[in-house]
Amino acid sequence: SQKIEQNSEALNIQEGKTATLTCNYTNYSPAYLQWYRQDPGRGPVFLLLIRENEKEKRKERLKVTFDTTLKQSLFHITASQPADSATYLCALDKGFLNTGFQKLVFGTGTRLLVSP
Amino acid sequence: ETGVTQSPTHLIKTRGQQVTLRCSSQSGHNTVSWYQQALGQGPQFIFQYYREEENGRGNFPPRFSGLQFPNYSSELNVNALELDDSALYLCASSEDRASRETQYFGPGTRLLVL
């Protein structure tokens, strides 16, 4: 069966360190992978998209890697700050044959806690 | 803020009742997707509307239905509510129906079914 796995345990790190979150998937061949941030009681906010032919994408303190052989994406936040504390979700596209329609399938998310 | 609004913010219903949730898309977006997010889980895709027509559907029963209006606002209707329908319901608008398009999520409607 198809699965997207993110570490369900919270990740606790100290301010200033680099946070690394993992997204593993099985039985998918996504063309795109996206990362979202979600704060409690709010909707997810788009952060980054990486395509299957891209190895790495950066945006300010954020970096995403995508390894289609390992079926894994890593999400890094450098110089982390308490304001980065949130749940981070990865999402893959899933296509439906012959329809041209694609939907996003989300992982369960990993909670990041950055302490001062 | 994304410009996507949802109403109401919270709702309490009893089992068997019907509910309508509303979403106003970001200006210029012709596609809206609805998601159900149970506590501690990621959002699960319910369906997508593109230019007023259902464009795709996830593994949800027919008692979950929707509408998209000419101004691209949208409704999610759930009939015969069950306890397991308690969740955060999110709508997300995008410029087009392709999954590579950034999804702009609203704040969600928290539904509790008793």
Boltz contact constraints between the chains, C-beta under 6 A:
constraints:
  - contact:
      token1: [A, 32]
      token2: [B, 100]
      max_distance: 6.0
  - contact:
      token1: [A, 42]
      token2: [B, 107]
      max_distance: 6.0
  - contact:
      token1: [A, 43]
      token2: [B, 90]
      max_distance: 6.0
  - contact:
      token1: [A, 43]
      token2: [B, 105]
      max_distance: 6.0
  - contact:
      token1: [A, 43]
      token2: [B, 106]
      max_distance: 6.0
  - contact:
      token1: [A, 43]
      token2: [B, 107]
      max_distance: 6.0
  - contact:
      token1: [A, 43]
      token2: [B, 108]
      max_distance: 6.0
  - contact:
      token1: [A, 44]
      token2: [B, 105]
      max_distance: 6.0
  - contact:
      token1: [A, 46]
      token2: [B, 102]
      max_distance: 6.0
  - contact:
      token1: [A, 89]
      token2: [B, 42]
      max_distance: 6.0
  - contact:
      token1: [A, 93]
      token2: [B, 99]
      max_distance: 6.0
  - contact:
      token1: [A, 101]
      token2: [B, 55]
      max_distance: 6.0
  - contact:
      token1: [A, 101]
      token2: [B, 56]
      max_distance: 6.0
  - contact:
      token1: [A, 102]
      token2: [B, 99]
      max_distance: 6.0
  - contact:
      token1: [A, 103]
      token2: [B, 45]
      max_distance: 6.0
  - contact:
      token1: [A, 103]
      token2: [B, 56]
      max_distance: 6.0
  - contact:
      token1: [A, 104]
      token2: [B, 99]
      max_distance: 6.0
  - contact:
      token1: [A, 106]
      token2: [B, 42]
      max_distance: 6.0
  - contact:
      token1: [A, 106]
      token2: [B, 43]
      max_distance: 6.0
  - contact:
      token1: [A, 107]
      token2: [B, 42]
      max_distance: 6.0
  - contact:
      token1: [A, 108]
      token2: [B, 41]
      max_distance: 6.0
  - contact:
      token1: [A, 108]
      token2: [B, 42]
      max_distance: 6.0
  - contact:
      token1: [A, 109]
      token2: [B, 42]
      max_distance: 6.0
